[in-house]
């Protein structure tokens, strides 16, 4: 496939790029600082963009035009960065609309999943406590999710719990419209694996999907 990855220098973003290249896909990585992208490969094209620069509108459109899917790892690395997920995703949506590209997968977070009544009391307490500490981050992600939900894209919001840097396993659980019961963590490598696997899964289109061990 032809893929474009935003947030490609982040923990999940670099995993998406590496795994996609390993699978034989061609990848365009859109990054602010190319020096921070450690992944290399014959099928990789790197595009430099700050996303918020008005002059980048045409390069961004070109970066997504003709692609089979756009995957985004954009988001705050800490509470002090809260707000950037929505801000940086808007130019991506505009570029996709201008280029006529529909498939979009983004990283969100487990606490944004609706309460289906299936979560254990311990799960609810844990998610509630995390939600208090990272309230600004999750508010940002809610704005992002709302905006992609009202876009013309065939979006999927992937919602992991606590992220780790453990190796890829390829073994995890997914729940459409909820979270895996008792799922407390997942590696960034497995989130990337799940996102790539969901590209061609019609059941995940315009859905939030919880993913965890």
C-alpha positions in Angstrom: 0.0 0.0 0.0 0.9 3.7 -0.2 0.7 5.2 3.3 1.3 8.6 4.8 2.3 8.8 8.5 2.0 11.9 10.6 3.7 12.1 14.0 6.3 9.7 12.5 9.0 10.6 15.0 7.0 9.7 18.0 7.0 6.3 19.7 4.0 4.9 17.9 4.7 6.8 14.7 8.2 5.3 14.2 6.8 1.9 14.9 4.1 2.4 12.2 6.8 3.5 9.7 9.2 0.6 10.4 6.5 -2.1 10.4 4.9 -0.7 7.3 8.3 -0.7 5.5 9.0 -4.2 6.7 5.7 -5.3 5.3 6.6 -3.9 1.9 4.5 -0.8 1.9 5.6 2.5 0.6 5.6 5.2 3.3 5.6 9.0 3.3 6.6 10.2 6.8 5.6 13.8 7.6 7.8 15.2 10.3 8.8 18.5 11.8 12.5 17.5 12.3 13.8 14.8 9.9 16.8 14.3 12.1 14.6 12.7 14.8 13.4 10.0 12.4 15.7 7.0 12.9 13.9 4.7 10.5 15.3 4.2 7.0 14.3 2.2 4.0 14.1 2.1 0.3 10.3 2.7 0.4 10.5 5.7 2.6 9.9 9.3 1.6 10.3 12.1 4.3 8.4 15.3 4.0 9.3 18.2 6.4 6.3 20.2 7.8 5.3 22.0 10.9 1.7 21.4 9.9 0.5 24.8 11.3 2.4 26.9 8.6 -0.1 28.1 6.0 2.6 27.7 3.3 2.6 24.0 4.0 -1.0 23.4 2.7 0.0 22.4 -0.8 2.9 20.2 0.3 0.6 18.5 2.8 -2.0 17.8 0.1 0.7 16.3 -2.1 1.9 14.2 0.8 -1.5 12.5 1.1 -2.7 12.5 -2.5 -3.2 9.1 -3.9 -2.5 7.3 -0.6 -4.4 4.3 0.5 -4.5 5.5 4.1 -3.2 8.2 6.4 -2.1 7.2 9.9 -1.5 9.6 12.7 0.4 9.4 15.9 0.0 13.1 16.6 -0.6 14.0 20.2 0.8 15.4 23.4 3.9 13.8 24.9 3.1 15.5 28.3 0.4 17.5 30.0 2.2 20.7 29.0 1.7 19.9 25.3 -2.1 19.4 25.8 -4.0 20.9 22.9 -1.7 19.9 20.0 -3.6 16.8 19.0 -6.6 18.8 17.7 -4.5 21.6 16.4 -2.2 19.4 14.4 -4.9 17.1 13.1 -6.9 19.9 11.5 -4.4 20.5 8.7 -4.3 16.8 8.1 -8.1 16.7 7.6 -7.9 19.7 5.3 -5.2 18.1 3.2 -7.1 14.8 3.0 -10.3 16.6 1.9 -8.4 18.6 -0.7 -6.7 15.4 -2.1 -9.9 13.3 -1.9 -8.3 10.7 0.4 -10.7 9.1 2.9 -9.0 6.4 5.1 -7.7 7.9 8.4 -6.5 6.1 11.5 -5.5 8.2 14.6 -4.2 7.4 18.1 -6.5 8.4 21.0 -6.7 6.9 24.5 -8.7 4.3 26.4 -10.5 6.8 28.8 -12.4 8.2 25.8 -14.3 5.0 25.2 -18.0 5.1 26.2 -19.0 3.3 29.3 -20.6 0.1 28.0 -21.2 -1.3 31.5 -18.7 -4.1 30.8 -15.7 -2.7 32.6 -14.9 -4.0 36.1 -14.9 -1.7 39.1 -11.1 -1.7 39.2 -11.0 -0.7 35.5 -13.3 2.2 36.1 -11.4 3.4 39.1 -8.1 3.2 37.3 -9.4 5.0 34.2 -11.1 7.6 36.4 -7.8 8.3 38.3 -5.8 8.6 35.1 -8.5 10.9 33.6 -8.1 13.3 36.5 -4.3 13.5 36.2 -4.3 13.8 32.4 -7.6 15.8 32.1 -6.2 18.4 29.7 -4.7 15.7 27.4 -7.9 13.8 27.2 -9.9 17.0 26.6 -7.7 17.7 23.7 -8.2 14.2 22.3 -12.0 14.5 22.7 -11.9 17.6 20.6 -9.8 15.8 18.0 -12.2 12.8 18.0 -15.2 15.1 17.6 -13.6 16.9 14.6 -12.7 13.7 12.8 -16.1 12.3 13.5 -17.6 15.3 11.7 -15.2 15.0 8.8 -15.7 13.3 5.5 -13.0 10.7 6.3 -13.4 7.0 6.9 -11.8 7.4 10.3 -10.8 5.0 13.1 -9.8 6.2 16.5 -7.5 3.7 18.2 -7.7 3.9 22.0 -4.8 2.3 23.9 -4.4 2.3 27.7 -0.9 2.8 29.3 1.8 2.6 26.6 5.1 0.7 27.1 8.2 0.3 25.0 8.1 -3.5 25.1 8.7 -5.5 21.9 6.1 -6.3 19.3 4.0 -9.4 20.1 1.2 -9.2 17.6 -1.0 -10.7 20.3 -3.5 -8.3 21.9 -7.3 -7.7 22.2 -9.5 -5.2 20.4 -13.0 -4.0 21.2 -15.0 -1.9 18.8 -16.8 0.8 20.7 -15.2 -0.1 24.0 -12.1 -1.3 25.8 -10.8 -4.8 26.4 -11.9 -5.9 29.9 -9.0 -5.7 32.3 -6.6 -4.3 29.7 -4.2 -2.0 31.5 -1.3 -1.7 29.0 0.0 -2.3 25.5 3.3 -1.6 23.8 3.7 1.1 21.2 4.8 -1.5 18.8 1.6 -3.5 19.2 -0.5 -0.3 18.8 1.2 0.3 15.5 0.6 -3.3 14.5 -3.1 -3.0 15.3 -3.4 0.3 13.3 -1.9 -1.3 10.2 -4.1 -4.3 10.6 -7.2 -2.1 10.8 -6.6 -0.2 7.5 -8.5 -2.8 5.5 -11.0 -3.8 8.2 -14.4 -2.3 7.3 -15.8 -3.0 10.8 -13.5 -0.4 12.3 -14.5 2.4 9.9 -16.0 5.4 11.8 -15.5 3.6 15.1 -13.4 4.0 18.2 -11.5 0.8 18.9 -10.0 -0.1 22.3 -6.7 -2.1 22.1 -4.9 -3.7 25.0 -3.3 -7.0 26.2 
